[in-house]
């Protein structure tokens, strides 16, 4: 099982790197990193995140600069820390903007927030960080829930079809019960797409649940 998980995680990292490649290939003026947190806020571009609490002595900064000894008010939530880590070896241009969204945010709030993020520049590239259900199996963080696979499959289908309505239709209460950390960030993304208009296409390059947590890597871009 451990060997299989290690292989899956290697695939996951490779899929994430390819997705980030596509963000940069689109030549955005700004990269907005969106992720869930306890509250909705915009961290400073110099905000730092750390994996030390998870046993890995790695610190990262949202803007790609050298990590400094920042106060607690300048700390990134885990979702944005992972986003900053994915960008760690990338060019420092275009600039990066962080947007944390409360895991309890309503669909309307997420939609409005997505529109405001999209309005920050003429060409905004979104790097959206969010897990699927943490209830895949008895050894998962949330134990087994028979609804987990259906929920994550529905979200994955919505990504593949670039179906904004389906993403905005994800049930807030069910997502919370299934420990879906990505619901609010996904709906922020959907709000950004809806505000931009035009036709979009989507693709999914990874969809697995190592350690009982659903991870999906998808890209959505103008058609």
PyMOL commands that set and color helices and strands:
alter all, ss='L'
color gray80, all
select helices_A, chain A and resi 2-25+52-54+72-74+78-86+107-118+148-161+164-168+172-177+183-196+210-212
alter helices_A, ss='H'
color red, helices_A
select strands_A, chain A and resi 30-37+48-50+59-61+95-102+124-129+200-208+215-222
alter strands_A, ss='S'
color yellow, strands_A
deselect
rebuild
show_as cartoon
